[in-house]
């Protein structure tokens, strides 16, 4: 056998789609979805959690979730909890949040454009922050 034949035999053969393993953290972060990154940021800033449905609504409706608004949302949840409310409508500027206070979860959100003519049912209180 000559040298070329030996290289062919010793060369590994890969089948399927090769997986690229990231070598640094910037590549790992870029493989996460926007929703996952947003949820991680919310977890760091806010004590209230967002349901999958609420996260979808936040993204679809471009609802402002600045640190200030998340702090106000936390404040609204605390006020609702002090009053013994369970399912609460929390109004912050141009956004409405339906929150399950006992589970500490935002169920859904409504932006300014959808609020007019909207009826909120199955709530036991409203907090305006």
KOLBAKE-64660 format. One record per residue (C-alpha): residue in one letter; chain; x, y, z. Coordinates in nm, 2 decimals. Layout:
// KOLBAKE-64660
<site><keza>A</keza><nuba>A</nuba><xx>X</xx><yy>Y</yy><zz>Z</zz></site>
...
// end
This chain:
// KOLBAKE-64660
<site><keza>X</keza><nuba>A</nuba><xx>0.00</xx><yy>0.00</yy><zz>0.00</zz></site>
<site><keza>X</keza><nuba>A</nuba><xx>0.12</xx><yy>0.34</yy><zz>-0.07</zz></site>
<site><keza>X</keza><nuba>A</nuba><xx>0.10</xx><yy>0.66</yy><zz>0.14</zz></site>
<site><keza>X</keza><nuba>A</nuba><xx>-0.23</xx><yy>0.79</yy><zz>-0.02</zz></site>
<site><keza>X</keza><nuba>A</nuba><xx>-0.41</xx><yy>0.46</yy><zz>0.05</zz></site>
<site><keza>X</keza><nuba>A</nuba><xx>-0.30</xx><yy>0.47</yy><zz>0.41</zz></site>
<site><keza>X</keza><nuba>A</nuba><xx>-0.44</xx><yy>0.82</yy><zz>0.46</zz></site>
<site><keza>X</keza><nuba>A</nuba><xx>-0.78</xx><yy>0.71</yy><zz>0.31</zz></site>
<site><keza>X</keza><nuba>A</nuba><xx>-0.80</xx><yy>0.42</yy><zz>0.55</zz></site>
<site><keza>X</keza><nuba>A</nuba><xx>-0.70</xx><yy>0.63</yy><zz>0.86</zz></site>
<site><keza>X</keza><nuba>A</nuba><xx>-0.93</xx><yy>0.92</yy><zz>0.78</zz></site>
<site><keza>X</keza><nuba>A</nuba><xx>-1.25</xx><yy>0.90</yy><zz>0.99</zz></site>
<site><keza>X</keza><nuba>A</nuba><xx>-1.58</xx><yy>0.90</yy><zz>0.80</zz></site>
<site><keza>X</keza><nuba>A</nuba><xx>-1.86</xx><yy>1.12</yy><zz>0.94</zz></site>
<site><keza>X</keza><nuba>A</nuba><xx>-2.22</xx><yy>1.05</yy><zz>0.85</zz></site>
<site><keza>X</keza><nuba>A</nuba><xx>-2.51</xx><yy>1.28</yy><zz>0.91</zz></site>
<site><keza>X</keza><nuba>A</nuba><xx>-2.49</xx><yy>1.64</yy><zz>0.99</zz></site>
<site><keza>X</keza><nuba>A</nuba><xx>-2.18</xx><yy>1.73</yy><zz>1.19</zz></site>
<site><keza>X</keza><nuba>A</nuba><xx>-2.26</xx><yy>1.91</yy><zz>1.52</zz></site>
<site><keza>X</keza><nuba>A</nuba><xx>-2.07</xx><yy>2.23</yy><zz>1.59</zz></site>
<site><keza>X</keza><nuba>A</nuba><xx>-1.98</xx><yy>2.26</yy><zz>1.96</zz></site>
<site><keza>X</keza><nuba>A</nuba><xx>-1.95</xx><yy>2.62</yy><zz>2.07</zz></site>
<site><keza>X</keza><nuba>A</nuba><xx>-1.62</xx><yy>2.71</yy><zz>2.22</zz></site>
<site><keza>X</keza><nuba>A</nuba><xx>-1.71</xx><yy>3.02</yy><zz>2.41</zz></site>
<site><keza>X</keza><nuba>A</nuba><xx>-2.01</xx><yy>3.16</yy><zz>2.60</zz></site>
<site><keza>X</keza><nuba>A</nuba><xx>-2.11</xx><yy>3.42</yy><zz>2.33</zz></site>
<site><keza>X</keza><nuba>A</nuba><xx>-2.18</xx><yy>3.13</yy><zz>2.09</zz></site>
<site><keza>X</keza><nuba>A</nuba><xx>-2.39</xx><yy>2.95</yy><zz>2.36</zz></site>
<site><keza>X</keza><nuba>A</nuba><xx>-2.59</xx><yy>3.27</yy><zz>2.43</zz></site>
<site><keza>X</keza><nuba>A</nuba><xx>-2.67</xx><yy>3.31</yy><zz>2.06</zz></site>
<site><keza>X</keza><nuba>A</nuba><xx>-2.82</xx><yy>2.97</yy><zz>2.03</zz></site>
<site><keza>X</keza><nuba>A</nuba><xx>-3.09</xx><yy>3.06</yy><zz>2.29</zz></site>
<site><keza>X</keza><nuba>A</nuba><xx>-3.42</xx><yy>3.19</yy><zz>2.16</zz></site>
<site><keza>X</keza><nuba>A</nuba><xx>-3.53</xx><yy>3.55</yy><zz>2.23</zz></site>
<site><keza>X</keza><nuba>A</nuba><xx>-3.80</xx><yy>3.42</yy><zz>2.45</zz></site>
<site><keza>X</keza><nuba>A</nuba><xx>-3.56</xx><yy>3.23</yy><zz>2.67</zz></site>
<site><keza>X</keza><nuba>A</nuba><xx>-3.32</xx><yy>3.52</yy><zz>2.70</zz></site>
<site><keza>X</keza><nuba>A</nuba><xx>-3.62</xx><yy>3.75</yy><zz>2.79</zz></site>
<site><keza>X</keza><nuba>A</nuba><xx>-3.74</xx><yy>3.51</yy><zz>3.05</zz></site>
<site><keza>X</keza><nuba>A</nuba><xx>-3.39</xx><yy>3.49</yy><zz>3.21</zz></site>
<site><keza>X</keza><nuba>A</nuba><xx>-3.37</xx><yy>3.87</yy><zz>3.22</zz></site>
<site><keza>X</keza><nuba>A</nuba><xx>-3.72</xx><yy>3.89</yy><zz>3.38</zz></site>
<site><keza>X</keza><nuba>A</nuba><xx>-3.62</xx><yy>3.63</yy><zz>3.64</zz></site>
<site><keza>X</keza><nuba>A</nuba><xx>-3.32</xx><yy>3.85</yy><zz>3.74</zz></site>
<site><keza>X</keza><nuba>A</nuba><xx>-3.52</xx><yy>4.17</yy><zz>3.77</zz></site>
<site><keza>X</keza><nuba>A</nuba><xx>-3.87</xx><yy>4.07</yy><zz>3.88</zz></site>
<site><keza>X</keza><nuba>A</nuba><xx>-4.00</xx><yy>3.83</yy><zz>4.14</zz></site>
<site><keza>X</keza><nuba>A</nuba><xx>-4.32</xx><yy>3.76</yy><zz>3.94</zz></site>
<site><keza>X</keza><nuba>A</nuba><xx>-4.31</xx><yy>3.49</yy><zz>3.67</zz></site>
<site><keza>X</keza><nuba>A</nuba><xx>-4.46</xx><yy>3.51</yy><zz>3.33</zz></site>
<site><keza>X</keza><nuba>A</nuba><xx>-4.66</xx><yy>3.22</yy><zz>3.18</zz></site>
<site><keza>X</keza><nuba>A</nuba><xx>-4.58</xx><yy>3.10</yy><zz>2.82</zz></site>
<site><keza>X</keza><nuba>A</nuba><xx>-4.90</xx><yy>3.27</yy><zz>2.70</zz></site>
<site><keza>X</keza><nuba>A</nuba><xx>-4.81</xx><yy>3.60</yy><zz>2.87</zz></site>
<site><keza>X</keza><nuba>A</nuba><xx>-4.46</xx><yy>3.59</yy><zz>2.72</zz></site>
<site><keza>X</keza><nuba>A</nuba><xx>-4.60</xx><yy>3.55</yy><zz>2.38</zz></site>
<site><keza>X</keza><nuba>A</nuba><xx>-4.84</xx><yy>3.84</yy><zz>2.43</zz></site>
<site><keza>X</keza><nuba>A</nuba><xx>-4.55</xx><yy>4.06</yy><zz>2.56</zz></site>
<site><keza>X</keza><nuba>A</nuba><xx>-4.36</xx><yy>4.00</yy><zz>2.24</zz></site>
<site><keza>X</keza><nuba>A</nuba><xx>-4.66</xx><yy>4.03</yy><zz>2.01</zz></site>
<site><keza>X</keza><nuba>A</nuba><xx>-4.79</xx><yy>4.35</yy><zz>2.16</zz></site>
<site><keza>X</keza><nuba>A</nuba><xx>-4.45</xx><yy>4.52</yy><zz>2.23</zz></site>
<site><keza>X</keza><nuba>A</nuba><xx>-4.54</xx><yy>4.58</yy><zz>2.59</zz></site>
<site><keza>X</keza><nuba>A</nuba><xx>-4.28</xx><yy>4.78</yy><zz>2.78</zz></site>
<site><keza>X</keza><nuba>A</nuba><xx>-4.11</xx><yy>4.56</yy><zz>3.05</zz></site>
<site><keza>X</keza><nuba>A</nuba><xx>-3.85</xx><yy>4.80</yy><zz>3.16</zz></site>
<site><keza>X</keza><nuba>A</nuba><xx>-3.69</xx><yy>4.76</yy><zz>3.51</zz></site>
<site><keza>X</keza><nuba>A</nuba><xx>-3.91</xx><yy>5.04</yy><zz>3.64</zz></site>
<site><keza>X</keza><nuba>A</nuba><xx>-4.23</xx><yy>4.88</yy><zz>3.51</zz></site>
<site><keza>X</keza><nuba>A</nuba><xx>-4.13</xx><yy>4.54</yy><zz>3.64</zz></site>
<site><keza>X</keza><nuba>A</nuba><xx>-4.07</xx><yy>4.70</yy><zz>3.98</zz></site>
<site><keza>X</keza><nuba>A</nuba><xx>-4.42</xx><yy>4.86</yy><zz>3.96</zz></site>
<site><keza>X</keza><nuba>A</nuba><xx>-4.57</xx><yy>4.52</yy><zz>3.87</zz></site>
<site><keza>X</keza><nuba>A</nuba><xx>-4.40</xx><yy>4.36</yy><zz>4.17</zz></site>
<site><keza>X</keza><nuba>A</nuba><xx>-4.54</xx><yy>4.64</yy><zz>4.38</zz></site>
<site><keza>X</keza><nuba>A</nuba><xx>-4.89</xx><yy>4.58</yy><zz>4.24</zz></site>
<site><keza>X</keza><nuba>A</nuba><xx>-4.86</xx><yy>4.21</yy><zz>4.32</zz></site>
<site><keza>X</keza><nuba>A</nuba><xx>-4.76</xx><yy>4.28</yy><zz>4.68</zz></site>
<site><keza>X</keza><nuba>A</nuba><xx>-5.05</xx><yy>4.52</yy><zz>4.72</zz></site>
<site><keza>X</keza><nuba>A</nuba><xx>-5.29</xx><yy>4.26</yy><zz>4.58</zz></site>
<site><keza>X</keza><nuba>A</nuba><xx>-5.15</xx><yy>4.00</yy><zz>4.81</zz></site>
<site><keza>X</keza><nuba>A</nuba><xx>-5.19</xx><yy>4.23</yy><zz>5.12</zz></site>
<site><keza>X</keza><nuba>A</nuba><xx>-5.55</xx><yy>4.27</yy><zz>5.03</zz></site>
<site><keza>X</keza><nuba>A</nuba><xx>-5.60</xx><yy>3.89</yy><zz>4.99</zz></site>
<site><keza>X</keza><nuba>A</nuba><xx>-5.67</xx><yy>3.91</yy><zz>4.62</zz></site>
<site><keza>X</keza><nuba>A</nuba><xx>-5.62</xx><yy>3.60</yy><zz>4.40</zz></site>
<site><keza>X</keza><nuba>A</nuba><xx>-5.67</xx><yy>3.69</yy><zz>4.03</zz></site>
<site><keza>X</keza><nuba>A</nuba><xx>-5.59</xx><yy>4.05</yy><zz>3.99</zz></site>
<site><keza>X</keza><nuba>A</nuba><xx>-5.59</xx><yy>4.31</yy><zz>3.71</zz></site>
<site><keza>X</keza><nuba>A</nuba><xx>-5.28</xx><yy>4.53</yy><zz>3.75</zz></site>
<site><keza>X</keza><nuba>A</nuba><xx>-5.27</xx><yy>4.85</yy><zz>3.54</zz></site>
<site><keza>X</keza><nuba>A</nuba><xx>-4.94</xx><yy>5.01</yy><zz>3.47</zz></site>
<site><keza>X</keza><nuba>A</nuba><xx>-4.95</xx><yy>5.31</yy><zz>3.24</zz></site>
<site><keza>X</keza><nuba>A</nuba><xx>-5.05</xx><yy>5.17</yy><zz>2.90</zz></site>
<site><keza>X</keza><nuba>A</nuba><xx>-5.05</xx><yy>4.80</yy><zz>2.98</zz></site>
<site><keza>X</keza><nuba>A</nuba><xx>-5.27</xx><yy>4.57</yy><zz>3.18</zz></site>
<site><keza>X</keza><nuba>A</nuba><xx>-5.15</xx><yy>4.25</yy><zz>3.34</zz></site>
<site><keza>X</keza><nuba>A</nuba><xx>-5.38</xx><yy>3.97</yy><zz>3.47</zz></site>
<site><keza>X</keza><nuba>A</nuba><xx>-5.19</xx><yy>3.81</yy><zz>3.76</zz></site>
<site><keza>X</keza><nuba>A</nuba><xx>-5.25</xx><yy>3.50</yy><zz>3.96</zz></site>
<site><keza>X</keza><nuba>A</nuba><xx>-5.13</xx><yy>3.64</yy><zz>4.29</zz></site>
<site><keza>X</keza><nuba>A</nuba><xx>-5.13</xx><yy>3.32</yy><zz>4.48</zz></site>
<site><keza>X</keza><nuba>A</nuba><xx>-4.92</xx><yy>3.15</yy><zz>4.21</zz></site>
<site><keza>X</keza><nuba>A</nuba><xx>-4.71</xx><yy>3.47</yy><zz>4.15</zz></site>
<site><keza>X</keza><nuba>A</nuba><xx>-4.76</xx><yy>3.43</yy><zz>3.77</zz></site>
<site><keza>X</keza><nuba>A</nuba><xx>-4.87</xx><yy>3.68</yy><zz>3.50</zz></site>
<site><keza>X</keza><nuba>A</nuba><xx>-5.14</xx><yy>3.50</yy><zz>3.31</zz></site>
<site><keza>X</keza><nuba>A</nuba><xx>-5.17</xx><yy>3.74</yy><zz>3.02</zz></site>
<site><keza>X</keza><nuba>A</nuba><xx>-5.10</xx><yy>4.10</yy><zz>2.92</zz></site>
<site><keza>X</keza><nuba>A</nuba><xx>-5.29</xx><yy>4.36</yy><zz>2.71</zz></site>
<site><keza>X</keza><nuba>A</nuba><xx>-5.14</xx><yy>4.66</yy><zz>2.55</zz></site>
<site><keza>X</keza><nuba>A</nuba><xx>-5.29</xx><yy>5.01</yy><zz>2.51</zz></site>
<site><keza>X</keza><nuba>A</nuba><xx>-5.43</xx><yy>4.94</yy><zz>2.17</zz></site>
<site><keza>X</keza><nuba>A</nuba><xx>-5.63</xx><yy>4.63</yy><zz>2.29</zz></site>
<site><keza>X</keza><nuba>A</nuba><xx>-5.76</xx><yy>4.78</yy><zz>2.61</zz></site>
<site><keza>X</keza><nuba>A</nuba><xx>-6.04</xx><yy>5.00</yy><zz>2.47</zz></site>
<site><keza>X</keza><nuba>A</nuba><xx>-6.37</xx><yy>4.80</yy><zz>2.47</zz></site>
<site><keza>X</keza><nuba>A</nuba><xx>-6.21</xx><yy>4.51</yy><zz>2.64</zz></site>
<site><keza>X</keza><nuba>A</nuba><xx>-6.39</xx><yy>4.34</yy><zz>2.93</zz></site>
<site><keza>X</keza><nuba>A</nuba><xx>-6.19</xx><yy>4.17</yy><zz>3.20</zz></site>
<site><keza>X</keza><nuba>A</nuba><xx>-6.37</xx><yy>3.88</yy><zz>3.37</zz></site>
<site><keza>X</keza><nuba>A</nuba><xx>-6.28</xx><yy>3.63</yy><zz>3.65</zz></site>
<site><keza>X</keza><nuba>A</nuba><xx>-6.08</xx><yy>3.88</yy><zz>3.85</zz></site>
<site><keza>X</keza><nuba>A</nuba><xx>-6.14</xx><yy>3.97</yy><zz>4.21</zz></site>
<site><keza>X</keza><nuba>A</nuba><xx>-5.97</xx><yy>4.31</yy><zz>4.22</zz></site>
<site><keza>X</keza><nuba>A</nuba><xx>-5.78</xx><yy>4.58</yy><zz>4.03</zz></site>
<site><keza>X</keza><nuba>A</nuba><xx>-5.46</xx><yy>4.75</yy><zz>4.13</zz></site>
<site><keza>X</keza><nuba>A</nuba><xx>-5.35</xx><yy>5.07</yy><zz>3.95</zz></site>
<site><keza>X</keza><nuba>A</nuba><xx>-4.98</xx><yy>5.13</yy><zz>3.99</zz></site>
// end
